[in-house]
Amino acid sequence: MNVLPPRQVGLSAAEATLRLQRDGANALPSAERRTLLHIVWETASEPMFLLLLTAGTLYLVFGEALEGITLFGAVLVMLGLTMYQEGKTERAIEALRDLTSPQARVVRDGQTVCISGEDVVEGDIMLLAEGDRVPADGMLLEANGLQADESLLTGEPVPVRKVAAADDSASPTQKTLPAPPGGEDLPFVYSGTMIVLGQATARVTATGPRSAIGRIGTSLGKLETERSPLQKQTAILVHNLALLALCLPLVLTAIYGLLRGDWLQAVLAGIALAMALLPEEYPVVMTIFPALGAWRLSKEKVLARRINAIETLGATSVLCADKTGTLTENRMTVARLQMESGFLNIDYGAAAELPEAFHALVEYAILASAVDPFDPMEKAFHRLGDHFLADTEHIHAGWTIARGYCLTPALMAMAQVWTAIDGAGHVVAAKGAPEAIVDLCHMDASAQLRVRAEVDAMARDGLRVLGVAQARYPMKPGESWPEGEHDFDFIFVGLVGLSDPIRAEIPEAIRQCHEAGIRVIMITGDYPATAQAIAMLAGLQAAEADVLAGDELSKLSDTELQARLKTVSVCARIAPEQKLRIVQALKADGDIVAMTGDGVNDAPALKAAHVGIAMGGRGTDVARESASLVLLDDNFASIVRAIRLGRRIFDNLQKSMSYLLAVHVPIAGIALLPVLFGWPTMLFPLHIAFLELVIDPACSLAFENEPAEADVMQRPPRSTTAQLFGGATLMFAMLQGLGALAAVAAAYWWGLGHLPEPQARAFAFCTLVIANLALILSNRSKNGSLLVSLRRPNKTLWLVAASTVVMLAVVIEVPVLLQLFRFDTPPPLALLAVAGIGVLSALWFEVVRWTRARAACNVDSANA
C-alpha cells in the first residue's frame, strides 16, 4: 500500500518547473526524430527523383531549356506532395510517441498527481507500486514488501528486496552516488527497473543522463522489431520490380539507339521506362498505412505499441478477455454483506444506518485494504465505510500499519497488521478468496459447508465474493513478525459481495465477434458461478460444461487442455500464470490469439499471444511493455473496434497494392511497345511525372481513407499464411493492367493511323490517364460492384480524381503545356472517345469481377 509519511509534501509546482528548466527533461538520448530537412533529403535521394533530375539535366544540356525547367518544376511539385504525405505520417507517429510516454505518480504541493515521466525532477517524491517502471533514481522513504527487477542494469533476472532508508533527511541534491544496483536490502531504486512486488515512496536523487542507466549510456527509446510477413512479401516484390527497372531500360535504350540512331531519345525513353517500372510507391504505402492505421487506432482508444500487430488483428480467431474492467465497468460496489446471523442487501439510497451486527464486517474489510486504495474493490469498501460508519469507533484514522502480507499464488488472501493507538496491541485484518479465508480460519467441516453454500448463492447472483477475517497478536518485545498469515489465529467474520455492472456495449460487441468468426473466452479470477452469471449477461452462452476452473486446468495435460478449450467460453478461478498455458494451448490448436492482461504476472501470456493487449488505465507498466496493443479506456468494445479497423486497414492496403501492380502494367507496356512496333515514342519523363502526381496520392492517401467493406465483420478471420499478392489477387491485378494496356495501345495505334503524331500522343495519353482513374475506381471494392463503390464516400479519392481531370484539361488546352508535353489538342470526337474508352475499361473490370465472383460461388456450392 502507498502510505505517504505526513512530513513528505513533495515539491511545489513552481520549484519543480525551475528544476526541470535547470536539469532538463528526465529522458535519455533516443533515436533521432526526422526533421523537415531529413524528410527533404530522404525524398530527394529516392531513385525516382534522381531519374527526373537526370532527364531534366539532359534536356538542358541539349538546349531544350523549357522542357528541362518544366521537369525540374515537376520535381518540386512531387517533392512537395511527398513531403505532405511523409509529414502526415510523421505527425501520426509523433502523436503515438506522446501517448506512449511513460507516466509517473509524484507528490506536488502535498497532492498525488500523475505526470509524464519526462517531467520528473530531482527532489520529487515518487509513489511506486507493483508493476511500475521506476521513472528516476531515488532513495526509499517508505517500503512495504518491495522487490525490484534490476536485470536491465545487472543482467541478473532474480528480483532483489528493498528497504527504506534509515535516515531520510539527506539533501535531495546530494552528489554522492548510491550503492550499485543488484544488492539485497538496499534503500535505493533505479531508473528503468521494474517493481515486481510491494509498494513504496521514494525521493528522486537523479534523472535523465545523471541516473544509473544514463551513466552507462543505455537508451530505452530504441526498439527493435522483426519484419512482419506482409513486409517480407512486399520486400520480395519490390526487389523483383527493382531488377526489372534496372535491366529493361538498359535493353530498351540500346535497342532504340541502335535501330534509330537518336541516342538522346533513346536515353529519355529508357528513363521513362525505368520510372514506369520503379516500385518507389510500395515502400511509401508500407510506411503510411501502418502509421496512419496506428493513429486511427489511437482514436478508437487503442494504442499500437508494435505496429505489426495491426496486420495480425484482422486474423484474430480467439479473443481471451479479462472480466473485471474489460467486460465490466470496473465500478465495484458492495451489494451484499453475509454473516452467520444472516445477510443484508446494501441500499445506498436509504438512510445512512447499518445494523450493528454488520459493523465489524465492514470495519475489518477496510482494515484489510490500503489507506489510499487504487484497487476498485478496496475503494468500494472505503465508500461503504464513509457512507455508513463515518464518525464511529469502527473507522480508525489514527492507527498505523505495522506489517503487511501480500497476496500470493499459494494463498489468495492478503493481511495487514495494525498498531492500535489505545495500546490494545496489534489487530490483524485479512481479506481474499473465500476458500483462502476459510483455510486461514481452520473452520470445521460444517462451517465450511455453510460458507460454501452462502458463496454459491451470492455467486449465482453475479456477485464477486470475498471473505473477511480478523485476529489479535500480542507481540512480545524483541519478537519478530510471523513469516506468514497462517501463524495468526484468525476468526471468520463474514462475506462481502460486490457488483460490477457489465458495460452497456459489451453484448453487441460480443455478437459482432461471433459474426466475424472470432471466439471470445472470458478469463477471470472469480468464482465459477459468478463468472457464468456475468458471461450470460455479456452474451456468452456459457453452460456449466463451458466453464473451465483453475483447479481443473492444473490437472490437465497440454494435449487435454488443448482439446478442452475447444468448447470453453469461460475460464474461472484462473491464476495469472495459468493464462500462459491457455495461450499456448490455443496457439498449438492453430488459433490466432489475442489476450488481455493488466498485472505483472500477465506479462508472459501477453508476450506469448499473437496480439497482447494491456490495460492502459489499470494496467501495470510491465504488462503494457509486454503487449502489442494498449487499451486506453480498458474497454472490450474498443478491442472489437480495433479488429474492425485492422481488417479495414489490411483490405485497403491490399486494394492499394493491387492498384499499384495494375497501373504499372499499362505505363511500362506503353513505354516498351512503341520500340517493339516501330511507333514514335509515346511516353517521356514529363508524362511519367504527371502520372506520378496521380498515382502517389491515390495509392497512399486515397486508398488509406477508404471506408470499411460492408461485410468486414461478417467474414471469417483471414489466414496469416495467405499472401497479399498471391493467387487470384495477383491474377486479378494483372488482368486489370493488361486490360488498361490494351485500351491505351489500341488508342495509340488508331491515333497514329488517323491523327497527326502530337494529337495521337495526346489522345493515347488521355486514354492512359482515364484508364488509371478507372483502375482506382475498380479497386475500391473487393467484392461489390462499381455502382456500389461509386456511392461510397471518400473525399480524398474524389479530390484526386477531380484534380486529375482538371490538370489533364489544362495540359491539352494551354499552348505552352501542349508544346512541353509534345501534344496537340485532339478533336472533340476523339476526346469523347476517350471518355467512352474509360467507361468500357471500367465495364471490362466489372466483367472480370463478375466472373471471379461467379467462380467463387460455384466453388462454395461444390464444397457445400
FENHU-V995402 format. One record per helix or strand. SS is the DSSP state (2 for helix, 1 for strand). FROM is the first residue (numbers start at 1). TO is the last residue. Records with the same first field share a line. If there is no record, write none. Layout:
# FENHU-V995402
SS->FROM-TO ; FROM-TO
This chain:
# FENHU-V995402
1->11-11 ; 103-108 ; 111-116 ; 125-129 ; 133-133 ; 137-149 ; 160-162 ; 186-186 ; 188-189 ; 194-206 ; 302-304 ; 318-322 ; 328-328 ; 333-339 ; 342-345 ; 400-405 ; 413-419 ; 426-432 ; 464-473 ; 491-499 ; 502-502 ; 519-523 ; 547-549 ; 570-572 ; 593-597 ; 611-615 ; 629-631
2->13-23 ; 36-44 ; 47-61 ; 65-100 ; 117-119 ; 151-154 ; 208-210 ; 212-215 ; 229-260 ; 263-277 ; 280-299 ; 308-313 ; 323-327 ; 356-367 ; 376-388 ; 434-441 ; 445-460 ; 485-487 ; 506-515 ; 528-538 ; 544-546 ; 550-555 ; 558-564 ; 578-588 ; 600-608 ; 621-626 ; 636-677 ; 685-704 ; 727-754 ; 757-778 ; 786-790 ; 795-811 ; 815-820 ; 828-863
